[in-house]
Amino acid sequence: MKHGFIALLLAWLAVPAAWAAPEGAKIGGLGEATAAVPAGVMDFVQGWARAWSGKDVNAYLAAYADDFRLPPGFASKKAWEARRRARIAGKAWIRVELRDIRARRRKGLWLVTFFQRYESDSYRDESFKQLALRPGPGGLRIVEERSVPAREGL
């Protein structure tokens, strides 16, 4: 199981060229390499988690790019959004906690990895997650989201 997870993590580093940031796009003027998570990236990720926890579906969905890579089984972003709206609205409460947040630049994107604990009135899950974030005129947007259940972890 460990080798499969490591292979998956390595595969996450392969970023499609179509998702690369526009030439010259920057996040707060930060360089390509960083030891700490830049404030703009951290603010975005924490805001996304707060919107989800607060059941603010519009803010949550606004974090995703128009060309967000859809999970299997969805023919359009509109169908994926409808499913997300229904799932979030159907919960009495949601709590999303993130820890061990790390970020690195790759091909014009920020690849953000973290451990996520999700809890609601009817479901609980822990996973390792990666968000691929692309900077643009409207700020950062999620172009891909990947998750591996914690029980399959490192």
Secondary structure as GFF3:
##gff-version 3
##sequence-region A 1 154
A	DSSP	alpha_helix	2	12	.	.	.	ID=ss1
A	DSSP	three_ten_helix	17	19	.	.	.	ID=ss2
A	DSSP	alpha_helix	39	53	.	.	.	ID=ss3
A	DSSP	alpha_helix	57	62	.	.	.	ID=ss4
A	DSSP	alpha_helix	77	89	.	.	.	ID=ss5
A	DSSP	beta_strand	94	106	.	.	.	ID=ss6
A	DSSP	beta_strand	109	120	.	.	.	ID=ss7
A	DSSP	beta_strand	124	134	.	.	.	ID=ss8
A	DSSP	beta_strand	141	149	.	.	.	ID=ss9
A	DSSP	three_ten_helix	150	152	.	.	.	ID=ss10
###
